[in-house]
Amino acid sequence: MYSIQKASLICGFIFLGFLGNLQAQTYFSTVEIRYNLPKQWQIRLRPTVFTFPNEGFRTELMVGKILSPNWRIFSYSQFDFYRNKHQTGLRLDYSKTYLNKKLLVQGQIRAFVGMSKDTDFEGIFLGDINYRVVPKVALGVRNFTLESPEGEQFFKVRRSFLGPAAWYYPNPKNTFLTYYGPNVMKKDSFLFMFVWFVTI
């Protein structure tokens, strides 16, 4: 497991080198291990989620069901050992392909409640549009929006990143995603994501 995580970090920073003078303030890297259970149930584990320049890491666990080819639902828990911020909630995924399965549109909604002191409700939306330019590579855009309450205002958008994304499919069981984009709420804030998905 350590070697897989190390490889993902190295590949992520190599990709950063190709971005030239683009700079990110936050770097996000993890391996997500997926295990399929009978009757369309699935477990997804991110044992070590690193966010730089923060120290420490968090662990994420998802247990859910594939409802149809387009819909999935998960129980989603996060355990942040850096900020002592633990939360749990639900995640709902939708995806659909077009143009002979070359164009993929997907959305993901997460809703968390706190399990630790001073951890407020958080809502997260992720949206993707990508086009498979060759069999193993897809290019597109990704949005990541985080909202949480502020005072009497229940819906307060804290961060909303939007930028280019690339997906690489080395074989049917392993995929990883790279993402880099600006925070549209604060123009000088950037985020880089590197996620490696492994199905066992």
C-alpha positions in Angstrom: 0.0 0.0 0.0 2.8 2.4 0.8 4.4 1.8 -2.6 1.1 2.6 -4.3 0.7 5.8 -2.4 4.3 6.8 -3.0 3.9 6.2 -6.7 0.8 8.3 -6.9 2.6 11.2 -5.2 5.6 11.0 -7.5 3.3 10.9 -10.6 1.3 13.8 -9.3 4.3 16.0 -8.8 5.7 15.0 -12.2 2.5 16.2 -13.7 2.8 19.5 -11.8 6.2 20.0 -13.5 4.5 20.1 -16.9 2.2 22.8 -15.8 4.9 25.4 -16.2 4.3 28.6 -14.2 0.9 27.5 -12.9 1.0 27.3 -9.2 -1.4 25.7 -6.7 -1.9 26.6 -3.1 -3.3 23.1 -2.1 -2.3 19.7 -3.4 -4.6 16.7 -2.9 -3.4 13.1 -3.4 -4.8 9.7 -2.5 -5.4 6.1 -3.6 -9.0 4.9 -3.6 -9.4 1.1 -3.2 -12.7 -0.3 -4.4 -14.0 -3.7 -3.6 -17.2 -5.1 -5.2 -19.6 -7.1 -3.0 -22.5 -9.3 -4.0 -25.9 -7.7 -5.0 -24.2 -4.5 -6.3 -22.8 -3.4 -3.0 -19.4 -1.8 -2.9 -16.7 -0.6 -0.4 -14.4 2.2 -1.2 -11.5 3.1 1.1 -9.0 6.0 0.9 -6.6 4.9 3.7 -4.4 8.0 3.5 -5.6 11.3 1.9 -2.8 13.8 1.9 -3.4 17.6 1.5 -0.4 19.7 1.1 1.0 22.0 2.6 -1.0 20.7 5.6 0.7 18.2 7.8 -1.0 14.9 8.7 -3.7 13.0 6.7 -7.2 11.8 6.8 -8.9 8.5 6.1 -12.2 8.1 4.1 -14.5 5.1 4.1 -17.5 4.7 1.8 -20.0 1.8 1.8 -22.8 1.9 -0.8 -24.9 0.3 -3.4 -25.1 0.6 -7.2 -28.7 1.4 -7.8 -28.6 1.4 -11.6 -26.0 2.0 -14.4 -26.5 5.8 -13.7 -27.0 6.0 -9.9 -25.0 5.1 -6.9 -25.5 5.9 -3.2 -22.9 5.7 -0.3 -22.5 6.2 3.4 -19.4 8.4 3.5 -17.2 9.0 6.6 -14.1 11.1 6.9 -11.6 10.9 9.8 -9.2 13.9 9.7 -6.3 13.3 12.1 -4.7 16.6 11.3 -7.5 18.9 12.2 -9.3 16.5 14.5 -12.3 16.9 12.3 -14.4 13.7 11.9 -17.7 13.7 9.9 -20.1 11.3 8.3 -23.0 11.6 5.8 -24.3 10.5 2.4 -23.0 10.7 -1.1 -25.2 10.4 -4.2 -23.6 9.9 -7.7 -25.1 10.3 -11.1 -23.3 9.5 -14.4 -24.4 9.2 -18.1 -22.5 8.7 -21.3 -23.2 10.1 -24.8 -21.8 9.9 -28.3 -21.1 6.2 -28.3 -19.8 6.3 -24.7 -17.1 8.9 -25.5 -18.7 11.8 -23.7 -19.2 11.4 -19.9 -21.3 13.7 -17.7 -21.3 13.1 -14.0 -22.3 14.8 -10.8 -21.8 14.0 -7.1 -23.5 15.4 -4.1 -22.1 14.9 -0.5 -23.7 16.0 2.7 -21.8 15.7 6.0 -22.6 16.2 9.7 -19.9 16.5 12.3 -18.9 13.7 14.7 -16.3 15.9 16.5 -16.5 19.1 18.4 -17.1 22.3 16.4 -17.5 20.4 13.1 -20.4 22.0 11.2 -22.6 20.7 8.4 -20.8 20.6 5.0 -22.3 20.2 1.5 -20.1 19.3 -1.5 -20.9 19.2 -5.2 -18.5 17.7 -7.8 -19.4 18.0 -11.5 -17.4 16.5 -14.5 -17.7 16.6 -18.2 -15.0 14.7 -20.2 -14.5 13.4 -23.7 -12.4 10.3 -24.4 -10.0 11.5 -27.0 -8.2 8.1 -27.4 -9.2 4.8 -25.8 -7.1 5.3 -22.6 -7.3 9.2 -22.2 -10.1 11.6 -21.6 -10.0 15.4 -21.2 -12.5 17.7 -19.8 -13.4 20.1 -17.0 -14.2 19.6 -13.3 -16.0 21.6 -10.6 -15.6 21.2 -6.8 -17.8 23.4 -4.7 -17.9 23.4 -0.9 -20.6 25.1 1.2 -21.3 25.3 4.9 -23.4 27.5 7.2 -22.4 31.0 8.3 -24.4 32.5 11.1 -28.1 32.4 10.1 -27.2 31.8 6.5 -27.5 28.0 5.9 -26.1 28.0 2.3 -22.7 29.7 2.1 -20.4 28.8 -0.7 -16.8 28.7 0.8 -14.9 27.4 -2.2 -15.7 26.6 -5.8 -12.9 25.3 -8.0 -13.3 25.0 -11.8 -10.6 23.9 -14.1 -9.3 21.4 -16.6 -9.1 17.7 -15.8 -7.5 14.6 -17.4 -8.4 10.9 -16.9 -6.1 8.0 -17.7 -7.3 4.4 -18.1 -4.4 2.0 -18.1 -6.7 -1.0 -17.9 -10.3 -1.7 -17.0 -9.5 -2.1 -13.2 -7.2 0.9 -12.6 -7.9 4.6 -13.3 -6.6 7.8 -12.0 -7.6 11.4 -12.4 -5.7 14.6 -12.3 -7.2 18.0 -11.8 -6.0 21.6 -11.6 -8.2 24.7 -11.3 -8.8 28.1 -9.9 -11.2 28.9 -7.0 -13.8 31.1 -8.7 -14.6 32.6 -5.3 -11.1 33.8 -4.8 -9.1 34.2 -8.0 -5.6 33.7 -6.5 -6.5 30.4 -4.8 -5.8 27.1 -6.8 -6.2 23.4 -6.2 -4.4 20.4 -7.7 -5.9 16.9 -7.3 -4.3 13.5 -8.0 -6.5 10.5 -7.3 -5.7 6.9 -8.3 -8.6 4.4 -8.3 -7.9 0.7 -7.9 -10.6 -2.0 -8.0 -9.7 -5.3 -6.4 
